[in-house]
Amino acid sequence: MKINNDAQAVIVKKRGLFFIFLIIKRFDKGKNEDHYRLVKGGIKKDENTKQAIVREISEEVGINDFKKIEFLSRYEYIGGDIQHKVDVFIVYVNQGDNIKIDSAEEGGFIIKNAVWMTGEEAIKKLNFKEEKDLIVAAFTKLNS
């Protein structure tokens, strides 16, 4: 079985007294449906996980202004014949209102939109349990 090392971001910024999360809406051609996801992608051979997540955020949503990037957790899953090992980071951004969507590196997926949401909204919209759990973990860490 092939192993992919991936990096994933729980992108947050402060709005007033609360944290909000950036969620992307992607169209999956293979399933012919929209999915709400966190930014995630593969780690290239010449990158460490932090470099990969900075690159993925820049590629997918055009954000390059970061306050802080900190490790949140790690999880694994199997998709097809590939085992994915995913390192997850909370990424605090300074801005994030000038989002520039780019699907060029998405391999069959089209990013349709990126939306700032409360934690509750994100948990309702996200498609995968692992990503819902990441919002809960990030929310807990942010408010501790």
Number of C-alpha atoms within 10 A of each C-alpha: 8 9 11 17 16 21 26 29 28 24 25 27 19 13 10 7 6 12 19 21 25 21 25 21 20 21 18 15 12 8 8 8 9 16 19 23 21 26 22 19 21 18 22 13 8 7 12 11 20 20 13 21 26 19 18 22 21 17 19 22 22 16 22 15 13 15 11 11 17 12 13 17 14 14 12 14 11 13 8 8 9 12 15 18 17 21 21 25 23 24 25 21 17 15 15 19 9 9 15 14 19 16 15 12 12 13 9 13 17 18 22 15 16 20 15 19 16 18 20 14 13 23 19 10 16 20 15 13 10 13 20 19 13 23 24 16 15 23 20 10 11 12 8 6
